[in-house]
Amino acid sequence: MSGARTVSITKQEKAAQIEEVTALLAAAQTIVVAEYRGLSVEAVTKLRKQARGQGVKLHVLKNTLARRAMNGTAFKGLSEKLVGPLMYGFSSDPVAAAKVLAGFAKDNDKLVLKAGAMANFVMDEKGVKALATMPSREELLAKLMATMQAPIGQFVRTLNEVPSRFVRTLAAVRDAK
């Protein structure tokens, strides 16, 4: 009887994990998967800290549970790439997960990028690395704001120049007398 109870708890835990991953998928714009075999606990802790700082959620999941959660979503194409012990990076920023995992993989050869996905688009390792080189949403917004402020700044300097020129002209006339 206790054996049957253990199985039902395990099924409940699996259902809870699938539900959790489904919620992560609903909020994510990008998923990146990497093989973490051989990474030390310190390295994984450092990676998780970097990921948290960038708004990336890292999870180690059983691939069968991840496939079940992806079934029926825009990320279902990634299911074919889920082989081996994988770490999943979920992010609502389209480039954050790729930046964090690709950046960490440069310094740690034990972390191997395997694949990634955006809605209805699956990427291989090269695609994830290319995505990681793109500017983040915050960087793009900062560039846009700088571009929008440049003409306004020039306009203000031009308006400021008129009274300054007038004052300099008056000072020159005064000095001449």
RAHUWO-V386622 format. One record per helix or strand. SS is the DSSP state (A for helix, B for strand). FROM is the first residue (numbers start at 1). LEN is the number of residues. If there is no record, write none. Layout:
ss=<SS | SS>
from=<FROM | FROM>
len=<LEN | LEN>
//
This chain:
ss=<A | B | A | B | A | A | B | A | B | B | A | A>
from=<2 | 30 | 41 | 57 | 63 | 76 | 86 | 96 | 112 | 121 | 125 | 137>
len=<26 | 6 | 13 | 4 | 8 | 6 | 6 | 12 | 7 | 3 | 8 | 40>
//
